[in-house]
Amino acid sequence: MPLGISGTFNFMIIFQAKHNILMHPFHMLGIAGVFGGSLFSVMHSSLVTFNFIKEPT
């Protein structure tokens, strides 16, 4: 197996062609989890930042 970035990309392309990993349900759940976690993080940080910035009453 060749090393380096070209060997890595070659392995990824061949593996995808043989196994179609992108359409696997667990892969889709993982991607949805990453995007969902990112959305949750952004929403949480915006609320925290808003509470630090707003004027005290």
C-alpha positions as a LaTeX table, in Angstrom:
\begin{tabular}{lrrr}
\hline
Residue & $x$ (\AA) & $y$ (\AA) & $z$ (\AA) \\
\hline
Met1 & 0.00 & 0.00 & 0.00 \\
Pro2 & 1.52 & 3.35 & $-0.98$ \\
Leu3 & 1.97 & 5.89 & 1.77 \\
Gly4 & 1.21 & 9.60 & 1.66 \\
Ile5 & $-1.82$ & 11.56 & 0.59 \\
Ser6 & $-2.12$ & 9.93 & $-2.84$ \\
Gly7 & $-2.15$ & 6.45 & $-1.30$ \\
Thr8 & $-4.75$ & 7.55 & 1.23 \\
Phe9 & $-7.04$ & 9.01 & $-1.44$ \\
Asn10 & $-6.53$ & 5.96 & $-3.65$ \\
Phe11 & $-7.55$ & 3.69 & $-0.75$ \\
Met12 & $-10.62$ & 5.85 & $-0.01$ \\
Ile13 & $-11.78$ & 5.79 & $-3.64$ \\
Ile14 & $-11.30$ & 2.02 & $-4.02$ \\
Phe15 & $-12.98$ & 1.31 & $-0.65$ \\
Gln16 & $-15.95$ & 3.51 & $-1.60$ \\
Ala17 & $-16.26$ & 1.81 & $-5.00$ \\
Lys18 & $-16.30$ & $-1.67$ & $-3.43$ \\
His19 & $-18.41$ & $-1.09$ & $-0.32$ \\
Asn20 & $-20.46$ & 2.11 & $-0.92$ \\
Ile21 & $-19.78$ & 3.23 & 2.66 \\
Leu22 & $-21.39$ & 6.67 & 2.14 \\
Met23 & $-24.86$ & 5.10 & 1.86 \\
His24 & $-24.48$ & 2.92 & 4.97 \\
Pro25 & $-27.12$ & 3.81 & 7.60 \\
Phe26 & $-24.61$ & 4.03 & 10.45 \\
His27 & $-22.42$ & 6.37 & 8.41 \\
Met28 & $-25.46$ & 8.57 & 7.73 \\
Leu29 & $-26.32$ & 8.58 & 11.46 \\
Gly30 & $-22.75$ & 9.56 & 12.29 \\
Ile31 & $-22.80$ & 12.45 & 9.83 \\
Ala32 & $-26.19$ & 13.60 & 11.18 \\
Gly33 & $-24.73$ & 13.41 & 14.69 \\
Val34 & $-21.74$ & 15.55 & 13.74 \\
Phe35 & $-23.96$ & 18.20 & 12.13 \\
Gly36 & $-26.44$ & 18.02 & 15.02 \\
Gly37 & $-23.66$ & 18.42 & 17.56 \\
Ser38 & $-22.30$ & 21.38 & 15.64 \\
Leu39 & $-25.73$ & 23.00 & 15.57 \\
Phe40 & $-26.20$ & 22.38 & 19.30 \\
Ser41 & $-22.77$ & 23.87 & 20.04 \\
Val42 & $-23.48$ & 27.00 & 18.00 \\
Met43 & $-26.89$ & 27.51 & 19.62 \\
His44 & $-25.49$ & 27.01 & 23.12 \\
Ser45 & $-22.53$ & 29.34 & 22.57 \\
Ser46 & $-24.78$ & 32.07 & 21.14 \\
Leu47 & $-26.98$ & 31.94 & 24.26 \\
Val48 & $-23.95$ & 32.04 & 26.57 \\
Thr49 & $-22.42$ & 34.95 & 24.65 \\
Phe50 & $-25.73$ & 36.84 & 24.67 \\
Asn51 & $-25.98$ & 36.49 & 28.45 \\
Phe52 & $-22.43$ & 37.82 & 28.90 \\
Ile53 & $-22.99$ & 40.82 & 26.64 \\
Lys54 & $-26.46$ & 42.01 & 27.68 \\
Glu55 & $-26.79$ & 44.86 & 30.18 \\
Pro56 & $-27.48$ & 43.84 & 33.76 \\
Thr57 & $-30.91$ & 44.96 & 34.98 \\
\hline
\end{tabular}
